[in-house]
């Protein structure tokens, strides 16, 4: 059965596999945001939540690092990891701050504009050649974002601007990941990324872990697994296809976040959300069925 599923999986076009992996990453992201929002509702600051998150992930990968005697985290390109660390710390900080000050659905919509930045960045910095359907798919997806947000004067509130800047940093992070994802072990990418977050947010938090109520301890392994799932899914997504194509799958976050926002925070999406969600699905479909199908 596993061999059959593996054969069917690799029979898919590279960009299709990449988009599906990014959709999986978005599911993990929505779960992580919901957990972090719940922790911040207890008075824990965003920087403390991120310090706690990176601590949990590093504790999870520590046995594997020890078992391989550090071989799994050896890198051929430390400079690229350092550059990526700057982008990841900035994007993570912006995302956490936006989630703390906005409803999950709205924060997610702003953060998803990273897919719009990725298309021109992929063409400019990675030499990718995008078919017109890819541009159309991203445009349709962005139309879905606008339908959900119905932007007006409120779109320029500080939390929204922070989220948009975080989306740009996330797109730059994707460019760096695409450049070296084929030469690094995925656990090395995960470990060094979380080490950068641990050091950065540890300094801001005085390396003091926040006090988590016992009733919320169950969230800690979920946080670790969700954060790891985001990084690993993105790693293999960028390895499978064009960064500017697979990033369209990130629009699916707006299908997951409102559901969790409704269940856990009583945040009810407006009617316009469903129109926007439909456009998002159409945008993703246009990218998946792009005639070239595979990465260039």
N, C-alpha and C positions, 0 to 999 in steps of 0.2 A: 504493500500500500504506500509506504513512504517513498519507494523508488518511483512508483507511478505518479505520485503527487509532485515529486521533484522533477520528473521528466516534463510533466505538464507545465510546471512553473517556469522552467527554463525555455520552454517552447514559446512563451510569451515574448513579445517585443521588449527590448531593454527599457524603453521609456514607459511602457505599460507596467512592468515590474516596479520601476522606480516610483511611479505615481502611487501604486498600491502600498508600497512600503512607507511613503510619506503619509498616506491616509492612516496607516497603523501608528506612525509617529504622532499624528494629531490626536488619535484616541488616547495615547499615553499622555500627551500634553494636556488635554482637557482634564484627565484624572488628576494629574499633578497640580494644575491650577486650582481645581476644586479643593484638594487637600491643603494646599498652601493658603487659600482663602479662609478655610476653616481654622487653620492654626493662627492666622493673623487676626481672626475674630476674637481670639483669646487674649489679644493685646501684644502678641509677639510681632516685632517689627519685621519688615521685608528682609533687611540684611541678616537678621538672626535666623529667619526661616531658610534663607539661602545657605547660610553657614551650616545649619542643621542638615539640610538636604545633601550638601556635598559630603558632610561627615558620614551620613548613612551610606551613601554610594561607595565611598572609599572603604568603609568597613566591609561592605559586601564583596568588593573585588580583592580585598587584602589576602584572603586564603589562596586565591588563584595566583596572585603575584608571588606569594611565598612558595607555593607548590612548584612554580616554574623557575624559582630562584631569580626572579626579575627579568627573565628573558622575554616575557610577554609584553613588557612595557618599554623595551629598548626601542629607540627611535633613530632613524637615519637623518632626520631633519629637525633638530631642536629649534631652529629659528622659526620654522613654520608653526610649530606648536606655540612658541612665544607670541607670535603675531595673532594666532587664533585665540590665545588666552585673552588678549586685550578685547577682541570682539565679543567673546562669549561672556566675559564678566560684565561688559557694558549692556549687552542685550538681555542677559538674565536679570540684571538690576532694574532695567527699564520695564521689563515684562512684569516682574513682581510688584513694582510700584504701581503700574497701571491696573493690575488685577486687584490691588488693595483699595483703589480709589474709583473703580468703575465696575458696573455689572459684568459678569463673565462674558456674556455674548458681545457686549460693546467693546470690551478690552480685546477680545479675540479678533473682532473685525478689524480694528486698527492694526493689530500685530500681523494680520494676514496680508497686509499690503507689501510685506517682504517679497511675496511672489511677483509683484509688479516691478520691484527693483531688480529682481533676479534676472528677468528676461533681458533688459539692456546690458546688465553687468555680464551675463553669460556670453552675449554676442561680443561685447567690448573686451573683456578680460580673459575669456576662455576660448574665444574663436569659434563659438558654436553658431551654426547656421539654422535659424528657426524658420520653419515653414509658416506660411501665412495663417494656417489654422491654429498654430500655437499662439500667435499674437491675438487672434480672434478669441480663443479660449480664455486667455488671461483677461482680455477686455470684458468678455461676458461675465467672468467671475468677479471682476472689479465692479461691474454693474450690480451684481448681487450684493456686494459689500455696501455700495451706496444706497441700494434699496432698503437695506436693513438699518443703516445709520441715519438716513435722511438728513445729511449734514446741513448745518446752518451755523449760527454764531457759536453754538455749543461745541462744534467740532474743533474750535481753537482753544478749548480749556487746557490747562497745563497737563493734566493726565493724558489727554489725547495726543498732545505733541510729544510727550515722553514716549508713548507707545509707538508713534510713527518713527521716532529716532531709533527705538529698539528694533523695529522692523528693518530699517536700513542696516543696522549692525548685524542682524541675523542674516541678511542677504550677503553681506561681506564675509560673514562666517561660512556661508555655503560655498562661496568662491574659493576660499582657502581650503576647505574640506575637499572640494572637487579636485584641486591641484595635487593633493598628496594622498587621497584616499586609497589609491591603488598600490601604495608602497608602505603603508603602515598597518599594523595589527589593530583591529577594532577596539580591543581592550586597552591598547596603548592610547588611542584617541580618547576613549572614555576616561581613563585614569588621569591623564595629564590635563584634560579639560576640567575635571572635578578638583584636581589639585590646585589649579589656578583659582577656581571659585573658593575653595577652602581657605587659601591664603588671603585672598582679597577681602572676602566677607568676614573672615576670621579677624583680620586687623580691625575692620570697622566695628566688630562686635566684641573686641577685647578677648577673642578666643574663648568666650564664655557661652556654653550651650544654653539655650533657653529652657525654662521649666515648662514641660509639657504635661498637662493634666493626665493622670493614668487612663482616663476614659478614651483619650486620643492616641495612646501608644500604638494602637492597631494601625494608625495611619502611617507610621514610620516605615515599615517594610513596603507599603504601597508606594510611598514617596520614592524610595530607593529603586524599586522595580520600574516605576513609571519614568523616572529621570533617565535610567539606563536604557529603557526602551526607546526613548526619543533619540538619544545619541546613536545607538546601534542601528535603528531603522534608517536614520538619515545617512549613516555611513554607507550602508549597502545600497540605498536608493541612489546616491550620487555615483557610486561605482557602477550601477546598472545602466543609467541613462544620462541624458543631458541635464545639467542643473536647471536650465531655464525651462525645461519641459516638466521634470518631476516635481518642481516646486508648486505647480498648479494644484497638486494634491493637498497642499496646505489649506486651501479654502474649506476643506471638509471639517476643519476645526469648528466652523460655525454650525455644523450639524450636531456636534457632540457637546460643546460648551453650554448652549442654551438648555439642553436636556438636563445636564447636571445642575445648572443654575436653578432650574425649576424644582428639581427633586430635593436639593439640599439647602437652597437659599430662598425659595419661593419667588424666584425671579421669572416672571411670565413674559415671554416674547410677544411683541406687538404683532398685529396681523401682517405688517410689512415684512416681518422676518420670514414668513413662509414663501413670499414672492422671491425674496432675496435668496433663500436657501435653494429654491428651484433653479435660479440662474447659476448659482454656484455649482450645482450638480451638472448642469449643461456645459459650463465652462471646463470642468474637469473632463467630461466626456469628449469634448472637442480636442483636447490635448492628447487623450489616450488614443483616439482614432486617427491621429495625424498620419497622413499617407506614408511618410518616411518610416514611421513606427519605431525605429531604433535610433540609438545614439549615433551621432555622426562619427 
